[in-house]
Amino acid sequence: MPYRRLPNTDQARIRALKAVVAKENIYNVYDLAISLKTLAKARNFLMKFEAAQSYYAECFDRQAKAGRKHQTNVKTARLYLSHFIQVLNLAVIRSEVRVSHKEYYGLDINNNNVPDLMSETALIEWGNKIIDGENRRISQGRIPIYNPSIAKVKVHYDIFKESYEKQKDFQSLTARSLEILASMRANADELILDIWNQVEGKYGEVVPSEKRLDLCRDYGIVYYYRAGEKYNDEIEK
């Protein structure tokens, strides 16, 4: 005999509830396989659950779209900041900038390595240090570094930093919307289980078995066949 299995995705849960709610416009009260109380509960819950799922999908989509643009800003800011540090180190090597002035930028005076800028946190940290350090050195009447200038670096750094803050906001909204959606899944499963039990109870005496299964499937119940049994075209997608 085939066996049933509760939905394991939000879309499948929504489909299962919609299949039941749709019966309100097809059958009269006496022909329904579930109670009116359960039907009303399914209708009200479906509206809330579908709204929560839609809001999560919207938040995730906004985060993904903003994320692609943000990654471009990250790469550009990293490129300009890294290039500036390399030019600064070359100026030190040529004695155009005093070695001691590297301390203004938080850079090690004993080597000319570019700091690790791979993480966005490091980019935030070193961006602030380099911009502040160059402004401090210029304020003392020193010749600015060019190609790139600190003004150019700051433009791309500020663009990155703004998109970084926005991305954190998007991530926070997505996480909260997912938390709300996840908190509703247990209730959805409990409601679907109750509905399916009522439906199978209603049609439990119907024969042949295939007719009984078809009546139950009409209410959204999904049956699976074990190996060797009839292939089930109703498998969830």
C-alpha positions in Angstrom: 0.0 0.0 0.0 1.2 3.5 -0.7 2.1 5.7 2.2 1.7 9.5 2.7 4.3 11.9 3.8 3.8 15.5 5.1 5.1 18.3 2.9 8.8 19.2 3.5 8.9 22.5 1.7 7.0 25.7 2.2 5.6 25.6 -1.3 4.4 22.1 -0.8 2.7 23.1 2.5 1.0 26.0 0.7 -0.2 23.6 -2.1 -1.6 21.2 0.4 -3.6 23.9 2.2 -4.8 25.5 -1.0 -6.1 22.1 -2.2 -8.3 22.0 1.0 -9.4 25.6 0.9 -10.5 25.2 -2.7 -13.1 22.7 -1.7 -15.1 25.5 -0.1 -16.3 26.6 -3.5 -16.8 23.0 -4.9 -18.6 21.1 -2.2 -21.6 21.9 0.0 -21.2 21.7 3.8 -22.5 18.1 4.0 -20.1 16.7 1.3 -16.9 18.2 2.8 -14.5 15.6 4.1 -13.3 18.0 6.9 -15.2 20.1 9.5 -16.1 23.7 8.8 -14.0 24.7 11.8 -11.0 23.0 10.3 -11.7 24.6 6.9 -11.9 28.1 8.4 -8.7 27.4 10.3 -7.0 26.3 7.1 -8.2 29.3 5.2 -7.0 31.8 7.9 -3.7 30.1 8.4 -3.0 29.8 4.6 -3.4 33.6 4.2 -0.9 34.3 7.0 1.6 31.6 5.9 1.5 32.5 2.3 2.1 36.2 3.2 5.0 35.2 5.4 6.5 33.0 2.6 6.0 35.8 0.0 7.7 38.4 2.3 10.7 36.1 3.0 11.1 35.5 -0.8 10.9 39.3 -1.4 13.5 40.0 1.3 15.8 37.3 0.0 15.5 38.6 -3.6 16.3 42.2 -2.5 19.3 41.0 -0.6 20.5 39.0 -3.5 20.2 41.8 -6.0 21.9 44.3 -3.6 24.5 41.7 -2.9 25.6 41.5 -6.5 26.1 45.2 -6.8 27.8 45.3 -3.4 30.4 42.8 -4.5 31.3 45.1 -7.3 31.8 47.9 -4.8 33.9 45.7 -2.6 36.2 44.8 -5.5 36.6 48.4 -6.6 37.3 49.7 -3.0 39.8 46.9 -2.4 41.6 47.6 -5.7 42.0 51.4 -5.0 43.0 50.9 -1.4 45.5 48.2 -2.3 46.9 50.3 -5.1 47.3 53.4 -2.8 49.2 51.4 -0.2 51.5 50.0 -2.9 52.2 53.5 -4.2 52.8 54.8 -0.7 55.3 52.0 -0.1 57.1 52.8 -3.4 57.3 56.4 -2.3 58.9 55.3 1.0 61.4 53.2 -0.9 62.3 56.2 -3.1 62.6 58.3 0.1 59.8 60.6 -1.1 57.9 59.8 2.1 59.6 59.2 5.5 59.5 55.6 6.8 58.2 56.9 10.1 55.2 58.4 8.4 53.9 54.9 7.7 52.8 54.8 11.4 50.2 57.4 10.5 48.5 54.8 8.5 48.9 52.0 11.0 51.4 50.3 8.6 54.4 48.3 9.7 57.5 50.4 9.1 59.7 47.2 8.8 58.0 45.8 5.6 56.2 46.9 2.5 53.5 44.2 2.4 49.9 45.2 1.7 47.7 44.2 4.6 45.2 41.4 4.1 42.1 43.2 2.6 40.1 40.1 1.7 37.4 40.4 4.4 35.0 43.3 4.3 35.7 43.9 8.0 39.4 44.4 7.2 38.5 46.7 4.3 36.5 48.8 6.6 39.3 49.0 9.2 42.1 49.7 6.8 40.1 52.1 4.7 39.6 54.3 7.8 43.3 54.0 8.8 44.7 54.9 5.3 42.3 57.8 4.7 43.0 59.2 8.2 46.7 58.7 7.9 47.0 60.4 4.5 44.9 63.4 5.7 47.1 63.7 8.8 50.3 63.6 6.7 48.9 66.2 4.2 47.8 68.5 7.1 51.5 68.7 8.1 52.3 70.2 4.7 53.5 67.0 3.1 53.1 66.2 -0.6 50.0 64.0 -1.3 50.1 60.6 -2.8 48.7 60.6 -6.4 47.5 58.0 -8.8 45.4 57.2 -7.0 44.8 60.2 -4.8 43.3 59.7 -1.4 40.2 61.7 -2.6 39.7 59.0 -5.3 40.2 56.2 -2.8 37.7 57.8 -0.4 35.0 58.1 -3.1 35.1 54.3 -3.7 35.6 53.5 -0.1 32.5 55.5 0.9 30.5 53.8 -1.9 31.6 50.5 -0.5 30.9 51.4 3.1 27.4 52.6 2.2 26.5 49.4 0.4 28.1 47.4 3.2 25.7 49.0 5.7 22.7 48.5 3.4 23.7 44.8 2.8 23.7 44.3 6.6 20.2 45.8 6.8 19.0 43.5 4.0 20.5 40.5 5.7 18.9 41.4 9.0 15.5 41.7 7.3 15.9 38.4 5.5 16.9 36.6 8.7 13.9 38.0 10.6 11.5 37.1 7.9 12.9 33.6 7.7 12.6 33.3 11.5 8.9 34.2 11.3 8.3 31.8 8.5 10.1 29.0 10.2 8.1 29.5 13.4 4.9 28.8 11.5 6.0 25.5 9.9 5.2 23.3 12.9 1.6 24.8 13.0 1.3 24.2 9.3 2.4 20.6 9.6 0.0 20.0 12.5 -2.9 21.5 10.6 -2.2 19.5 7.5 -1.9 16.3 9.5 -5.3 17.0 11.1 -6.8 17.7 7.7 -5.4 14.5 6.2 -6.6 12.4 9.1 -10.1 13.8 8.7 -10.1 13.1 5.0 -8.8 9.6 5.3 -11.4 9.0 8.1 -14.1 10.2 5.8 -13.2 8.0 2.9 -11.8 5.0 4.9 -14.6 2.6 3.8 -14.6 3.5 0.1 -13.7 0.7 -2.2 -11.8 -0.1 -4.4 -8.7 1.3 -2.7 -7.6 3.3 -5.8 -10.9 5.2 -5.7 -10.3 5.9 -2.0 -6.8 7.2 -2.8 -8.1 9.4 -5.6 -10.7 11.0 -3.3 -8.0 11.7 -0.7 -5.6 13.0 -3.3 -8.3 15.5 -4.3 -7.8 17.1 -0.9 -4.1 17.4 -1.4 -2.8 14.2 0.2 0.3 13.0 -1.6 0.9 9.3 -1.6 4.2 7.5 -2.4 4.7 4.0 -3.6 7.4 1.7 -2.3 9.8 -0.2 -4.6 7.8 -2.6 -6.6 4.5 -0.9 -6.2 2.7 1.2 -8.8 4.6 4.3 -9.7 3.0 7.4 -8.2 2.7 10.4 -10.6 1.7 12.5 -7.7 5.2 12.8 -6.2 5.8 16.3 -4.8 8.0 18.6 -6.7 
